[in-house]
Amino acid sequence: MPVVNVVRITLILCFTAWCLIFPPRIWTYFLHLRSRQSISLQKTAKEKNEAPTGYGAFTDEGKLIHYVEQVIEGAKTGAFTYFAHPDLVCYRGSRQLYAEQMRRLCREANSCGLPLEINLLGVDESRHYPYEYFWELAAEEGCQVVLGWDAHAPEQLLKPEAEKRLREEVKRLGLNLLDTVTLRSIG
């Protein structure tokens, strides 16, 4: 397996909130594509069981639980190198339920050997992520994390000051930072 420096690469097989909404039959198709090394994780399936993603706050407890169930289903496929933007879901209901569900997500990620990505773009552009409360929970659960860019342009990779700030934050939170990650086999 190739080992790569996570911050320096622009395209790897990662698990992101945008691909969590796929129903089971889509996972089967995804795994077929995976075997052909042809994959796009930025497309969303516009189906009835679509789970919420990071844009737009919601308070529906059932949607949060459904989201976490789909994350777990995807994680268990073994198809992903890491989970990008795990803190992007914008649930604004019960803090207790959020903590329970995010701990569940973190425990399953750990059991699947799936690191969580803490995203530098949010730091660089002062977005609503990284969401500190999520990362506090992830630290308590002992999750492995990687730094990653949600780079939409090559120049976004050339901002070492954002990386430095995020590394300091990761250390302050007590997160288990990986500097490299082994890409999962796709064949």
Disulfide bonds with the S-S distance in Angstrom:
none
